[in-house]
Amino acid sequence: MPPTMEDRLRDILEAIADIENVMHGFTFDRFVSGRTARLAIERLLEIICEASRFIPDEVKRAESGIDWRRMVDFGNLLRHACHTTKAEIVWDIIQTHLPPLKSCAERHIRVSGR
């Protein structure tokens, strides 16, 4: 059976939780200098971006505060042009864009579980 929307949302939440664990106590300077952690986080962001491709359009429309298209595009960048990924962009995504995505995923999992 193919993955459900809830499966994809759980993939997103799991990857975010892993990023939060890796990033615990990190400053920007430590993030920039920690190549291994940065590569792990980029891989987790790939998972998030890939899972987001399969979120239904009606959910994406309801969650217009999340730039779904840009998320997919960033996943493509990570997969195909990783040598051009800037630490500043990844840091901004972690700090600014993951918290609302986490809230969205949690909300839709709660709704789907009713």
Residue frames as a rotation matrix with the C-alpha (Angstrom) as fourth column:
MET 1
0.584 0.812 0.000 0.00
0.812 -0.584 0.000 0.00
0.000 0.000 -1.000 0.00
PRO 2
-0.104 -0.645 0.757 1.44
0.539 -0.676 -0.502 3.43
0.836 0.356 0.418 -0.92
PRO 3
-0.783 -0.244 -0.573 2.19
0.621 -0.363 -0.695 5.90
-0.039 -0.899 0.436 1.86
THR 4
0.350 0.935 0.058 -0.75
0.916 -0.355 0.187 7.99
0.195 -0.012 -0.981 3.05
MET 5
0.344 -0.158 0.926 -0.74
0.003 -0.985 -0.170 11.72
0.939 0.061 -0.338 3.69
GLU 6
0.923 0.023 0.383 -0.42
-0.379 -0.100 0.920 10.92
0.060 -0.995 -0.083 7.38
ASP 7
0.662 -0.740 0.123 2.64
0.704 0.669 0.237 8.78
-0.258 -0.071 0.964 6.63
ARG 8
0.122 -0.606 0.786 4.21
0.698 -0.511 -0.502 11.69
0.706 0.610 0.361 4.74
LEU 9
0.564 0.147 0.813 3.39
-0.343 -0.853 0.393 14.10
0.751 -0.500 -0.430 7.57
ARG 10
0.961 -0.243 0.132 4.96
-0.017 0.425 0.905 11.71
-0.276 -0.872 0.405 10.06
ASP 11
0.367 -0.865 0.342 8.08
0.918 0.278 -0.283 11.54
0.149 0.418 0.896 7.86
ILE 12
0.191 -0.226 0.955 8.22
0.168 -0.951 -0.259 15.34
0.967 0.210 -0.143 7.99
LEU 13
0.809 0.190 0.557 7.79
-0.471 -0.357 0.806 15.40
0.352 -0.915 -0.199 11.77
GLU 14
0.848 -0.530 0.007 10.41
0.450 0.726 0.520 12.71
-0.280 -0.438 0.854 12.32
ALA 15
0.143 -0.819 0.556 12.94
0.856 -0.179 -0.485 14.56
0.497 0.545 0.675 10.16
ILE 16
0.342 0.029 0.939 12.21
-0.203 -0.974 0.104 17.83
0.918 -0.227 -0.327 11.98
ALA 17
0.972 0.021 0.232 12.68
-0.232 0.192 0.954 16.10
-0.025 -0.981 0.192 15.35
ASP 18
0.556 -0.824 0.109 16.01
0.823 0.564 0.065 14.70
-0.115 0.053 0.992 14.14
ILE 19
0.065 -0.498 0.865 17.09
0.480 -0.744 -0.465 18.18
0.875 0.445 0.191 13.00
GLU 20
0.668 0.245 0.703 16.11
-0.428 -0.647 0.632 19.61
0.609 -0.723 -0.327 16.37
ASN 21
0.940 -0.340 0.010 18.19
0.209 0.601 0.772 16.94
-0.268 -0.724 0.636 18.11
VAL 22
0.246 -0.891 0.381 21.24
0.946 0.134 -0.296 17.54
0.212 0.433 0.876 15.93
MET 23
0.003 -0.195 0.981 20.91
0.310 -0.932 -0.187 21.33
0.951 0.305 0.058 16.26
HIS 24
0.855 0.395 -0.336 20.46
0.420 -0.148 0.895 21.38
0.304 -0.907 -0.293 20.03
GLY 25
0.595 -0.602 -0.533 22.83
0.393 -0.361 0.846 23.99
-0.701 -0.713 0.022 21.42
PHE 26
-0.116 -0.657 0.745 24.21
0.990 -0.012 0.143 24.99
-0.085 0.754 0.651 18.02
THR 27
0.127 0.048 -0.991 25.13
-0.030 -0.998 -0.052 28.56
-0.991 0.037 -0.126 17.24
PHE 28
0.946 0.191 -0.262 25.36
-0.243 -0.118 -0.963 29.69
-0.215 0.974 -0.065 13.63
ASP 29
0.195 -0.958 -0.211 29.17
-0.977 -0.171 -0.130 29.55
0.088 0.232 -0.969 13.80
ARG 30
-0.421 -0.311 0.852 29.12
-0.507 0.859 0.063 26.00
-0.752 -0.406 -0.520 15.11
PHE 31
0.565 0.707 0.426 26.63
0.052 0.485 -0.873 25.06
-0.824 0.515 0.237 12.40
VAL 32
0.820 -0.284 -0.497 28.85
-0.571 -0.361 -0.737 26.52
0.030 0.888 -0.458 9.67
SER 33
-0.143 -0.990 0.009 31.97
-0.984 0.141 -0.110 24.78
0.108 -0.025 -0.994 10.98
GLY 34
-0.319 0.078 0.945 30.24
-0.455 0.861 -0.225 21.44
-0.831 -0.502 -0.239 11.68
ARG 35
-0.557 0.027 -0.830 30.33
-0.827 0.069 0.557 19.84
0.072 0.997 -0.016 8.24
THR 36
-0.950 0.175 -0.257 29.09
0.166 0.985 0.054 16.43
0.263 0.009 -0.965 9.38
ALA 37
-0.498 0.806 -0.319 26.07
0.452 -0.073 -0.889 17.87
-0.740 -0.587 -0.328 11.19
ARG 38
-0.282 0.376 -0.883 25.33
-0.630 -0.767 -0.126 20.18
-0.724 0.520 0.453 8.27
LEU 39
-0.769 -0.034 -0.639 25.39
-0.567 0.499 0.656 17.28
0.296 0.866 -0.403 5.81
ALA 40
-0.846 0.504 -0.173 23.08
0.530 0.765 -0.365 15.24
-0.051 -0.401 -0.915 8.05
ILE 41
-0.313 0.750 -0.583 20.68
0.123 -0.576 -0.808 18.16
-0.942 -0.325 0.088 8.29
GLU 42
-0.471 0.117 -0.874 20.72
-0.824 -0.411 0.390 18.67
-0.314 0.904 0.290 4.53
ARG 43
-0.920 0.153 -0.362 19.78
-0.026 0.895 0.445 15.00
0.392 0.418 -0.819 4.09
LEU 44
-0.599 0.736 -0.315 16.92
0.657 0.228 -0.718 15.40
-0.457 -0.637 -0.620 6.57
LEU 45
-0.286 0.477 -0.831 15.76
-0.387 -0.851 -0.355 18.49
-0.877 0.220 0.428 4.67
GLU 46
-0.801 -0.007 -0.599 15.76
-0.575 0.292 0.764 16.39
0.170 0.956 -0.238 1.49
ILE 47
-0.828 0.518 -0.213 13.42
0.549 0.826 -0.125 13.94
0.111 -0.220 -0.969 3.22
ILE 48
-0.340 0.709 -0.617 11.13
0.331 -0.524 -0.785 16.79
-0.880 -0.472 -0.057 4.28
CYS 49
-0.436 0.125 -0.891 11.12
-0.700 -0.670 0.248 18.28
-0.566 0.732 0.380 0.79
GLU 50
-0.910 0.085 -0.406 10.40
-0.232 0.708 0.667 14.92
0.344 0.701 -0.624 -0.83
ALA 51
-0.671 0.698 -0.251 7.57
0.712 0.510 -0.483 14.13
-0.209 -0.503 -0.839 1.58
SER 52
-0.381 0.530 -0.757 6.05
-0.033 -0.826 -0.562 17.56
-0.924 -0.189 0.333 0.98
ARG 53
-0.861 0.031 -0.508 5.65
-0.508 -0.112 0.854 16.76
-0.030 0.993 0.112 -2.73
PHE 54
-0.738 0.547 -0.395 2.94
0.301 0.791 0.532 14.25
0.604 0.274 -0.749 -1.80
ILE 55
-0.704 0.560 -0.436 0.86
0.315 -0.304 -0.899 16.46
-0.636 -0.771 0.037 0.46
PRO 56
-0.093 0.751 0.654 -2.55
0.990 0.140 -0.019 16.95
-0.106 0.645 -0.757 -1.22
ASP 57
-0.626 -0.143 0.767 -3.27
0.464 -0.858 0.219 20.29
0.627 0.493 0.604 -2.88
GLU 58
0.434 0.858 0.274 -6.22
0.234 -0.401 0.886 20.98
0.870 -0.321 -0.375 -0.59
VAL 59
0.618 -0.323 -0.717 -3.89
0.765 0.036 0.643 20.84
-0.182 -0.946 0.269 2.42
LYS 60
-0.488 -0.856 0.169 -1.38
0.870 -0.461 0.175 23.06
-0.072 0.232 0.970 0.66
ARG 61
-0.271 0.476 0.837 -4.12
0.321 -0.775 0.545 25.59
0.907 0.416 0.057 -0.12
ALA 62
0.771 0.605 -0.199 -5.30
0.343 -0.130 0.930 25.51
0.537 -0.785 -0.308 3.49
GLU 63
0.542 -0.686 -0.486 -1.71
0.606 -0.082 0.792 26.06
-0.582 -0.723 0.371 4.67
SER 64
0.790 -0.131 0.599 -0.86
0.483 -0.470 -0.739 29.00
0.379 0.873 -0.308 2.44
GLY 65
0.845 -0.510 0.160 1.70
-0.512 -0.687 0.515 30.32
-0.153 -0.517 -0.842 4.93
ILE 66
0.153 -0.787 0.597 4.02
0.032 0.608 0.793 27.52
-0.988 -0.103 0.118 3.89
ASP 67
0.236 -0.161 -0.958 5.80
-0.910 -0.382 -0.160 27.97
-0.340 0.910 -0.237 0.58
TRP 68
0.561 0.102 0.822 5.29
-0.076 0.995 -0.072 24.42
-0.824 -0.022 0.566 -0.70
ARG 69
0.974 -0.189 0.125 6.69
0.145 0.097 -0.985 25.13
0.174 0.977 0.121 -4.18
ARG 70
0.430 -0.858 0.282 9.85
-0.762 -0.512 -0.396 26.63
0.484 -0.045 -0.874 -2.77
MET 71
0.269 -0.278 0.922 10.24
-0.720 0.578 0.384 23.62
-0.640 -0.767 -0.045 -0.49
VAL 72
0.806 0.062 0.588 10.13
0.280 0.836 -0.472 21.23
-0.521 0.546 0.657 -3.44
ASP 73
0.847 -0.509 0.150 12.56
-0.086 -0.410 -0.908 23.45
0.524 0.757 -0.391 -5.35
PHE 74
0.299 -0.758 0.580 14.96
-0.953 -0.268 0.141 23.47
0.048 -0.595 -0.802 -2.41
GLY 75
0.486 -0.065 0.871 14.81
-0.244 0.947 0.207 19.68
-0.839 -0.314 0.445 -2.29
ASN 76
0.930 -0.147 0.337 15.79
0.367 0.319 -0.874 19.60
0.021 0.936 0.351 -5.96
LEU 77
0.595 -0.748 0.294 18.68
-0.586 -0.654 -0.479 21.94
0.551 0.113 -0.827 -5.22
LEU 78
0.275 -0.483 0.831 19.88
-0.835 0.308 0.455 19.69
-0.476 -0.820 -0.319 -2.40
ARG 79
0.629 0.052 0.775 19.69
0.112 0.981 -0.157 16.61
-0.769 0.186 0.612 -4.61
HIS 80
0.735 -0.193 0.651 21.25
0.678 0.230 -0.698 18.03
-0.015 0.954 0.300 -7.74
ALA 81
0.323 -0.624 0.711 23.42
0.180 -0.697 -0.694 21.00
0.929 0.352 -0.113 -6.80
CYS 82
0.821 0.109 -0.560 24.48
0.547 0.130 0.827 20.33
0.163 -0.986 0.047 -3.23
HIS 83
-0.183 -0.976 -0.119 27.85
0.982 -0.178 -0.056 22.00
0.033 -0.127 0.991 -3.74
THR 84
-0.578 0.011 0.816 26.03
0.245 -0.951 0.186 25.33
0.778 0.308 0.547 -4.05
THR 85
0.505 0.796 -0.335 24.01
0.560 -0.007 0.828 25.04
0.657 -0.606 -0.449 -0.84
LYS 86
-0.325 -0.587 0.742 24.84
-0.179 -0.732 -0.657 27.94
0.929 -0.346 0.133 1.44
ALA 87
-0.670 -0.007 -0.742 24.91
0.664 0.443 -0.603 27.42
0.333 -0.897 -0.292 5.20
GLU 88
-0.941 0.316 -0.118 23.05
-0.225 -0.849 -0.477 30.72
-0.251 -0.422 0.871 5.68
ILE 89
-0.353 0.845 -0.401 20.10
-0.759 -0.008 0.651 29.45
0.547 0.534 0.644 3.65
VAL 90
-0.224 0.232 -0.946 19.95
0.296 0.941 0.161 26.14
0.928 -0.244 -0.280 5.51
TRP 91
-0.876 -0.144 -0.460 20.19
0.481 -0.200 -0.854 27.96
0.031 -0.969 0.244 8.86
ASP 92
-0.785 0.616 -0.060 17.33
-0.615 -0.788 -0.038 30.29
-0.071 0.007 0.997 7.87
ILE 93
-0.182 0.726 -0.663 15.16
-0.431 0.547 0.717 27.36
0.884 0.416 0.214 6.83
ILE 94
-0.429 -0.045 -0.902 15.78
0.613 0.719 -0.328 25.63
0.663 -0.694 -0.281 10.15
GLN 95
-0.899 -0.038 -0.437 15.14
0.387 -0.536 -0.750 28.73
-0.206 -0.843 0.496 12.23
THR 96
-0.737 0.564 -0.373 12.29
-0.569 -0.815 -0.109 30.32
-0.365 0.132 0.922 10.25
HIS 97
-0.267 0.652 -0.709 10.48
-0.882 0.132 0.453 27.76
0.389 0.746 0.540 8.13
LEU 98
-0.684 -0.022 -0.729 10.57
0.064 0.994 -0.090 24.48
0.726 -0.108 -0.679 10.05
PRO 99
-0.936 0.349 -0.039 8.54
0.034 -0.020 -0.999 25.63
-0.350 -0.937 0.007 13.10
PRO 100
-0.221 0.922 -0.317 5.41
-0.855 -0.340 -0.391 26.50
-0.469 0.185 0.864 11.04
LEU 101
-0.189 0.102 -0.977 5.81
-0.708 0.675 0.207 23.30
0.680 0.731 -0.055 9.00
LYS 102
-0.928 -0.175 -0.330 6.02
0.100 0.734 -0.671 21.29
0.359 -0.656 -0.664 12.21
SER 103
-0.688 0.726 -0.001 2.82
-0.323 -0.307 -0.895 22.92
-0.650 -0.615 0.445 13.50
CYS 104
-0.075 0.641 -0.764 1.08
-0.997 -0.044 0.061 22.23
0.005 0.766 0.642 10.19
ALA 105
-0.464 -0.167 -0.870 2.08
-0.365 0.931 0.016 18.56
0.807 0.325 -0.493 10.19
GLU 106
-0.990 0.095 -0.108 1.01
0.137 0.396 -0.908 18.09
-0.043 -0.913 -0.405 13.81
ARG 107
-0.472 0.860 -0.193 -2.33
-0.637 -0.484 -0.600 19.78
-0.610 -0.160 0.776 13.15
HIS 108
0.017 0.500 -0.866 -3.15
-0.961 0.247 0.124 17.67
0.276 0.830 0.485 10.09
ILE 109
-0.731 -0.255 -0.633 -2.14
-0.085 0.955 -0.285 14.44
0.677 -0.154 -0.720 11.81
ARG 110
-0.886 0.461 0.053 -4.51
-0.060 -0.001 -0.998 15.30
-0.460 -0.887 0.029 14.68
VAL 111
-0.154 0.868 -0.473 -7.32
-0.880 -0.338 -0.334 16.02
-0.450 0.364 0.815 12.21
SER 112
-0.170 0.064 -0.983 -6.70
-0.761 0.625 0.172 12.84
0.626 0.778 -0.058 10.21
GLY 113
-0.910 -0.262 -0.323 -6.79
-0.013 0.793 -0.608 10.79
0.415 -0.549 -0.725 13.40
ARG 114
-0.605 0.747 0.277 -10.35
-0.700 -0.332 -0.632 11.77
-0.380 -0.576 0.724 14.24
